[in-house]
């Protein structure tokens, strides 16, 4: 581990030794660190593995430690201009930071700031998309931190999830509602059973009413075409005489008023569903940079599942929560409305964070945020 840390620090020092003009300010990086992640070990992991790399790279680093759940959302509202946002934690920390970022009144400007993710939490779904797989935790953290310095980014989709009264919540992975999620949350209660705790949680949940059905009404719109990417390079400003000529021409001969075009009515599809679990997920897990359509995956799993299948499939769901098993109905949509029956109790899992189940509207925000990723992973995506 020490050899890995040393090699990563030497690589970071090469960035820090680069000369910059005296008129150019240092790049500012704001780190949102959740010390409670990974059962309270996140602070030590960050300070031993990631902090030295960031300081050696020549960045002006500000570390903001969160003290309680939901604090990152409030801190993002007060955040001043920064060149980089770095999230050090797990899925919950990512969800809090991007929710606070996209709730700002000036989110159109702040959403263009590139975001780095240092995986320190128990569940880090994004790390499988952004970084190569590694069994060594130190190597995984140092790879993620070095990827921020290398500057390669990929655009990720975001889901906007809005209830009837609450402010919207934003997610980069997705929403889950159903029996597998409820049983998976209780697995930690059976810690004394060791590796059998997951199977035990799903087995004991079958003692409730069976089959377990979740009924709802779903309305959705189909995929949307992806517009061409705008060039990032800004064109040079035209000379003064050209700008004056254009202004005078607009003054003397203003352009004709545009006649508003009739907007075609949206073609909503309606569906009454009965399922053991419903998941609405982004395509960030199978990121395709050359895709021509933007959509999210809605997976409606059949409610005709035997108890044995439920226990076995529950273990698979713990490894890959948004997997869509055979026999499920899969829908591609850009927007959907989920209506639940009155008096329905239960919880949603939004990026592995628990929220009260309620009627919601889920809207896809395609390529909304740019996340730093390992250059090797980005090359694989482009070649694929």
QUITAVEN-V473711 format. One line per field, one symbol per residue. phi: phi as a letter, one per 20 degrees, with the letter a starting at -180 (. if undefined). A space follows every 10 residues. Layout:
phi=???
This chain:
phi=.fffffffff ffffffefec ffeefffecd ddddfeflln effffffedd ggfffffnee edddeedbfn fffffffefe fbecdcddrd gffgffffff feeffdffef feffddcdfc efdcffffee cffbeeffff ffffffffff nfccedfcee dcefdfffdd cddqdcbqff fffffefffd gfemfeffff ffffffffgc fedddadcdb dffdfeffff fffeffffff ffffffffff fecfffffef efefffeeed beccbebccc cfeffdfcfd fecdadeddd efeedfffff fffffffffc fdfdffneed cebdabcddd ffmfdqcedd lmdecffbfc ddcedflfcd dfcfgfffff ffff
